[in-house]
Amino acid sequence: MEATEKTTPKREELIIKFGKGLVGKPFMAKTGKECVGIKIPNADPADKTPWESIVVGANRVHEDKFGKGMWMKIPADGQTKVSRSVITGQDENGKNIFAKTSRMVSNHDLKAMMESYKTREKTSVRDALAQPALHGAGERKAPVADMQR
């Protein structure tokens, strides 16, 4: 007799890494499942629009081994709903009125959005300290002792 094996196709998954500060407090969804909200920072630091967010099951989000970051696995071929609160106007008392806008993004795009910090141009402290010297080469700065008097 041959043993029949049930073969389940292995789903490809994406691992998304992000900072601990982007994760909100766990809450109970209407379905009774524990969920957590995750903020998605804007890729451009000059972009001042409110950050988008996603909601995933709390059991999908894990702390990394160093205790400073978080990670989650999502299906590679899926889509995730991304939402953002946008100001639509003001009421008669001057309070802002918000509306929630939502869109579906592929999970590959979501990974790129969440990990956009990896592609930003990084400046070292040494470079940041050297730049004022280049711009103000002709100016003499007062010693610290002179500034305290």
N, C-alpha and C positions, 0 to 999 in steps of 0.2 A: 504494500500500500504506500502511496505517496502522500506525504504530508502537504496539505495545501496551505500556503502562506498568504496571509492578507498583506498585500503591499500597499502601503499608503504613500502617495507621492510626497516627497520631502519638499516643503515650502521654503523658498528662499526668504530670508529675513534680513532686515537692515538694522544695524545697531546705531542709535543716535546718542551722542554724548552731549551733555549740557551742564551748566552750573547749578548748584544746589539752590541758589537764590531765586531761580526762575520757577520753582515748584511751589504751588500754593498749598493750603491746608486741605487734607482729605475731607470729602463730603459724601453724603449718601444721595445717589441719583434717584430719579422717580421710579426707576426699575428695581430699586433696592440694592443696587451694586455700589460698592465703594469706589469713588472716582477721585481724581486729582486734576487740577488745572495747571497747565504749563504755559508760561509766557514765551513768546518768540521775539527776541530783540530785533529791531530794524537793522538791516545790513549796513545802511549808511548812517554813520554817527551824526550827520547833520540833519537827518530826517527826524522831525519832532512829532510826527503823528503817533497816536497811541499804538502800543505794541499789539500784535495779534496774539491769539491764544488758542490752545487746543485742550480738549478734555479726554483723558484716557483712564482706563482702569488702574486703580492704585496698585494692583498686583503686577502690572507691567513695568513700573518704575522702580529702579533699584539704585542703591548707593554704591559708588565705586569702592575699591579696596583701600583707597587713601582717605576716604571720608570727606572729600571736598567737592566731588562732582557726582553727577547722576547719569544713568544710562537707561535706555529702554529698547526693546526689540519690537519692530512692527513688520508686517508682511511687505515684501518688496513690491509686489504687484498691486497693492491696494491704494486706496485714496483716503484722505483724512479731511474732516471739516475744520476749517480755520475761520475764526470769527474775531471781530474787532468792534469796539464801541466807538461811534462817531457822533459828534455834536451836530444835531439837526437844527437847533435854534434855541430860543430862550422863552420862558413863560413870562407872564405879566409881573412876577416878582423878581425877575432878573436871573432866575436859576436856569442853568443849562439843561436842555432836553437831549437825551442820548437815544440813539437807535443802534441796534446791533446789526452789522452786516456780516454775512457769511459767504464762504466760497469753498469749493472742493479743490484740493491740490493733490498731486500724486505723492506717494510716500518718498520717492527719490527727491522731489522738489522740497518736501518738508525737511528732509535731512540736510539739504543744502542751506535752507533758511535757518535752521537751528544751529548749524555749525559754521555760520558765516564768519564768526570770530577767527577762524583758522586762516581765512584768506585776507584778512585786514593787514595793512602795512604796519609793521611793528617798528617803533623807534626805541633805541636803547637809551638808557639814562645818560651815558657818555655823549651820545649824539645831541641829546636835549641840552646838556650843559655846554656843549661846544658852540651851539648856534647863537646864543646871545653874545658870545665873544666875537663872532664874525660880524654881527650887525652893529655892535657898539664898540668896535675896535678903537676908535678915536676918543671915546668917552672914558673918563677916569671915575671909578666908583669910590665913594667915601668908605673908609674903613668902618668896621662895626663899632669901634669905640667912639668915633666921631658922631655917629648917628644916635647914640644913646644920650648925648649931652643936651 
